[in-house]
């Protein structure tokens, strides 16, 4: 089984230096891209490879890039932004990629920038990722010194300046337009779309924002071709996927597996099943803002296009497992406390709805629940839906809640009826 | 235009607005908070949910926010849809989780948009059972009260304050449900437009601090349509009073003048009306006629007697009195004895300005025209301080080009967040040329400092660079020539550039330069808008009435003594040097003064007649674009005060002068004036005359109450007194009259069923943010002449005199205007006297910040503390305008010395 993105990473060890990266074939794809591939040809490869954005939404990367205008009407400077503000609870795949192999991201970013004719690249790194940021800084300096960044890269005529920005620790900065506002020094509130960032993005200029994992795929597609990339996958979405798994499993961690691997395989084969004394109750398949799936749904293939018609989403591909010794109400309360705190305060339903959800869940968990509380929770689960809120934060926050109400409803009712948390 | 279907009914609406605009313009009630007609859409509050259908077969539809939707031909939406209604009610329920139930003690209560929207959405039952979040409030200075607990986080305040008005000291802090709108620390709001927060805020977070001191509910106020008297722009206002005290000033929408906003001088300057310095009784000490009169005729008889005895009587008019009052005075003393009550230099500038405006091919430009221009040049003026709302318009001018650019990316202007993202900090061509730094510099393409005469010469050079037939100034420096070429290019680049100049910088060549630029642009096939500023509310009206120069009087006096003089609403010590005025007043035997408040001139009057303020009288003012606008009485005159024109009329009657007895009500006066003075003929049409009726009834000054008449006098007497009358207008003094939307010139408050807040204004407009139903109030008196305007010859090179400083007037929004300065809040923010000096030059003279310096010219000497500025043209020094006891003769150069310690 091929693991192109992670095969050279030394888990827990030092990052690959430039020399080590080059020894693994690093920057060869860049030389190939800049040494004669037209941006259109690269775009076509990415399209054929069916590379879906790895940030959570699974938007086709080639379609995103193609929205950048080229030719004499194109406005400059154009930007390419790597979204490394990985703050989805339970998600740590991008940190793994950056800390282990920062040059892979930088190379992918340069090729992407060349393809979309960007002049300036930004990597927006989560505030808490100090080690990742430090390693990226070092790698960036190495790349500049080696002529992979800066003016006239590898004498190709293409120039790219790269900047690294560490955020201030807000979940909202992971939303791509909130990220752009934050980069501009403004409040990290989302922007209305349309206009899309490709038309008016960072500083009002054409901008593409890609997830770290997405960009890391790019050099490998250039090196091995799109057909190879498609073959890595078990579904029509190309490539491998970094799946994370946490909770009371035997081997929590990040696993690079073919796109479309089933949840049961990941849970049983990779993570080794539940720890002794713990029974599986359900899981969030793709980070905190996805729906719970229970045992009979675990044979679903984890990809963006097909497999997730079971009522949840792949999201970031980071699984959080709920066991029988953890209170599902407390579990959801913990998530909603996070989401209520991380609401940017821009739109009413999210800003004032999530604290209500949080307070209601807390009351239930503390044994102060009232019979009408479930109606209030259901009201929010259906009311904080896409289109009614400004961005996807609150609808995402409602996914674990509404699915928990569906799958673990009796647990909620018991809390209210008994006036206590049965797990305490 | 596009045809859309709202709940199945077709509506023809504008295609270049948001769906919310279109629905409101169609007269349909759709709740909203964060959208503002002047500021567009950001989609934050999520209240204006409607259901949108793909086509007529789509029955499911999807929920969208009307403010974020484009209008498209054939668009089908439902406002009444159950799901959409539930969505809107849910948003109110969320907002109400934290909103305090303090409506009974909230100043917004009864005219609160949040109350209206809550009722409109039908949210009546509280389910939220947890604690509300609370905040600490800040002291934001004398004008605006802060109560953050009421905040529903619509972001309108910061969007107006920062993005629309360019303020920097109010911001959104923190996040999630603790977003806080305030300053980084307590202190007075720095923006000149902070008072608009009171109206922009949809609930009671920002309320009027002056109103708080003498609070009354909207329904208890008697309000009248009025015109701001605190600068020359003539912003339209709604002024409310109760129990004989003025309570507050609100914006009255005028599409061409002030739009939705007012400046803080205009909003909070009204408190002088309630001042302890008000003259409320007549003072009759005709000392030089004592013994010859028995005072039986009261002050009128006394004044008439004094005038009858006099060989020569002169009248001195006023730029802050109505056209009508000035006219009656002129009629009483005769044209040869009527003098303009402004300094000679200002009178010269005003008549020059009038001449230039009349020759301008497009006529005078309105604030709307300026705000929509794609390029502008400000010549010599500090508009932020001298005509603040013009500065607000120019801030929008600077945004036009970036918004056009955003439009080319497919981003409509009403989609405010996206348009601002695309525009970033970009500004369109705006050039500011002034003697000292102005707040507009921050949005200017280029801000240039020069002495007034050099500003004029630069302006001539700009005209010359546009049209080679325009006269060129001699001896221009190369850098000025390059700047002139740059400005000329930017102005010529657009179809409708705006040129702003005015009389407040005190330099006639600047006005001529502005005229030449306009003429040159016209010759180049453009349609330039010329906007001139005037410091007082009726400078142009006074100039149209016409009169002799004040200096002629001062010159004549010793040889041609005056037995009696009538001074109308004017403190002459603000018009000329103290010695001159003193000499003049001494040589007048009987001095009759009419004014509102005690001042240095009224103190010298032998007969003092209390004149009604703008709030207690009706009349006409002519603003800087020559627009005659009528203001109306808010409350009956206090004490013995009466309208100035009525005092003067009565004196005329007592003297048995012909024609005076006919002038019973304001209409009589307006009709006569319109017939006698061709230039003032349009005054008649400035507003409906007092005979105007709606369905046979007057227009009520107070909103109706379900309980019937108020019982405001019941504590004294339970029998209902006869309401006071108002013979001068078609407005009743109470709620009696025809409810509904009156003629726009007669709007005393905004109210529409379901809309108790000022947002009811939507229903008074034929389309949102567009024209008023019934047309724009006021009548423009200046008709532009046919044919190309003439060029003025270039001024000679200005000779700098070594060691002498050109003294330029420095305007202050708080302090430079006479009446507003007598309001406590404005007074608190007014500066102390100072002398503004160029820092380098001051250091050369060994003068530091705060040093005591002496400014001297022949006959005048001032001692002031120095204030140093990097941005001040060399060779100039500045003196704040209008501060009490601080007068410097216009255009007089002076010597500056350091006063030894």
Interface residues (C-beta under 8 A of the other chain):
Chain A: X170 X172 X187 X191 X192 X194 X195 X199 X200 X203 X204 X340 X341 X342 X343 X344 X345 X346 X347 X348 X349 X351 X352 X353 X354 X355 X356 X359 X363 X370 X372 X376 X379 X383 X387 X388 X389 X390
Chain B: X42 X43 X44 X45 X46 X47 X49 X62 X63 X64 X68 X87 X90 X91 X94 X95 X97 X98 X127 X128 X129 X130 X152 X153 X155 X172 X174 X175 X176 X177 X178 X179 X406 X409 X410 X411 X415 X417 X418 X421 X422 X423 X424
